[in-house]
Amino acid sequence: MTLHVFMRRFMCRTPTCPRRIFAEQFPDWLPPRARHTQRRRQAVATLG
């Protein structure tokens, strides 16, 4: 199964801001920069 997640991206218009682009995050089920959910990782670990 493949789940396509579309994240909104926000831009900081302040010239002194060290980070220009911010991405929406989903901390309840997907850690930052994760490619798999915690549940999927556990299932793969169980299978060995």
HELIX and SHEET records of a PDB file:
HELIX    1   1 GLN A   38  LEU A   47  1                                  10    
SHEET    1   A 2 ARG A   9  MET A  11  0                                        
SHEET    2   A 2 ILE A  21  ALA A  23 -1                                        
END                                                                             
